[in-house]
Structures are given as structure tokens and as C-alpha cells.
Amino acid sequence: MTKSVLFVCMGNICRSPAAEAVMKRFAEEFGADVDVDSAGTHGYHVGEKADVRMRAAAEARGYELTSLARQVTKDDLEPGKFDLVLAMDNENYHGLVQLAGKPRDHIRVFSDYLDDTWPNDVPDPYYGEDDGFVEVLDMLEEGCPAILQTLTGEELFDEGF
């Protein structure tokens, strides 16, 4: 049975399209049947490619960011549309809950899948330096395996992954 996840940040040009690409790679490598999408809580960049700096940082790790920015809709948040909707930070999480009209169990924060050594929010690198894009990718590569295991309900990775 196909599972699905939607990653959400503010403009859908940095964190969430990178999360989409990272998760697609993990799902493909481990043969998991998972549909992956991304969106933004704001419509600032609808129809645009991912930020050129995020594309460059991702490409340096072998990821290709091909999606175009879109704004999340209330329909995206309905139970059954996506198995998981993951906000990149608490601000966007609260925006999703507000759009949904109430908290829903499948709407969560990405950092729920990271240990306590990581920040509570995946930081928005848009106004920062290049190292911010690298940090985002580090966090995504750390959290996506746990998300994938949650979606599939299977142990896909060896200890220590």
C-alpha cells in the first residue's frame, strides 16, 4: 500500500523541496512505496524552482530539486490525503493547524523525527549564508530515515544508520 508525505516550509523553495528530494532518494534506495510532495504555507514563490543556493547545495550531495513551488491547501491537510504532513518549523506547523481548523494527528513537525542534539526547527536558510543550506541538508538526511520507517512500519536500516 502506497504511503504519502507532504513537507511544508514557508515559501516552498528551500527546506521543503530539499526534504522532498532527500525522501524520494531514501524511498527509492530502500524500495519503499512512498509518494512525496512539498508545499509552502505562503504563496510568495508559486511556480518557481527551488532557490539556486539550495539547488547547488543539494546537487553537491547528488540530489536534484525538480519540483516547482506551490502553496499548501486545506485539502492537503484532510485526513487520508497524506499519511504525514511535516512542517519544517513550529511557525509553519501552527499555520497548518490554523488552515486545517484544528490539530490533526498526521500534521507534525519535522524535528519530531530527530534526536535532541538537533534544533527544534529546521532553520530557514533563505536570508543566511551557504552553510545554512548545508545544515538543512544534514538535518533532512538525519530525519528522513526515521520518517520513512514510520511510514512503512518496517525496519529498513541497520543499527547505527
N, C-alpha and C positions, 0 to 999 in steps of 0.2 A: 504494500500500500504506500503510495507516494505521500511524503510529508512535505510541509512547506514552512518557510521562514521569511519574514519581511524585516529588513534592517532599516532603521529610521534615524536620520540626523536632522539638522535644521534645513539645509538647502539641497541635500542630496547630490553634492559634488565632491565631498572629501571622504568622510568616515563611512557613510552607508554604502556608497558604491564600492569602496575598498573592501568592506565586510562582505558584500555580495560576491566579489571576485575570490576572496580568500575561502569563503564557504563553498563556493562552486568547485574550487580546486580540491578541497578536502573530500567533498562528496564524491567527486569523480575518482579520486585516487583510491577511496575505500569502497567504491561500488555502492554507495548509498543512494537510494531513490528519493532525492530531496529537490524540490523546486525552490529557488532562491530569487528574491526580488529586493529592491530597495526603493526608498522614497524619502521625501523631506516634509517636515511639518509646515514649512513656508514655501511659497511659490516663486521665490526670487529667481531661480535658475531653471525653471521648467523648460525642457527641450535641449538643455545644454549638456555637453560632455562633462566628465569629471574634471576638476581643477587640474591644470597642467602639472603642477608640482606633485599632486597625489598620483597622477598617472606615471610620472617619472620615478617616484619612489617605489611604486608598485611594480613597474617594469623592471627595476633593478633586482627585484626578487622573483621575476618570472611571471607576474600577474598582468593580465590585460584587462583594463577597465573599459568596457564597451557600452555600458548602459547609458541612457540619457535621463537626466533629472526629471522627476515627476513629483507631484505633491500627493501626500497620503490622503485618502478619502475615508469617510465614515464607514463605507462598505468594506474597506480593507481591514477594519477593526472588528467586524462582526464575527462571532464565533463560527468556526468552520471555514472561513475564507483562508486564513493562515493558521497553522498549528502554533506558531510563535511569532509575536511581533516584538522586536527588540529595539528599544530606544538606546541611542549611544550615550545619553546622559540623562540626569534626573529632570532637567528643564524640559527636554523633549518628551520624556515619559509623562510628565504632568500635562503637557499639551495633548498627548494621545488619549489620556484618560478623560480630559475635558471634551475632546472630539467624540469619543465613544459614549460619553454621557454618564459613565460610571466606571469604576475599576473592573477589569476583567482579568481572570487568571492567566490568560495567554499573552497579555501585554506585560512585558518585563523590561528590566534594564540590562544591557549587555554585561555590566560588571557582576551581575548575579552568577556569571559563569567564570569568574576569575577569583583567584585566591586573594587574601588580604594584603599581599605585597603590592598590588596594583591600585591605582587611584579608583575612586568610586565612580567617576565619569571618564569616558573616553574623551580626552581633551580635543577641542576643535582647533585644528592646526591652521585654519584659514588665515589668521592675522599674524601668524608666527613665522619662525624660521624653518628651514628644511628639516631639522632634526625632529620637529613636531610630527611630520608626516611619517618618519621612521618609527617614532614612538607609537603612533596609532597602529601601524602595521604589526609591531611587536605585540601589542595588546590583542589585536584581532587573531593573530596566529596562535596566541595562547588560549583564547576563549573559544574559538570555533570548534576545536575537537570536542570539548565538553558539550557544546550546543548540539553538535552532530550526534553524539552518543545519546543525549536526551531525546532528540527527535526520533532516532531509530530504535531506542530501547535496547541497544546492543553494545557490548564491549568491543569497540573497533580497534583500540590501540593497546599496545603493550604497556606494562608498567613503566613509568618514567617518561612517557611521551609528553 
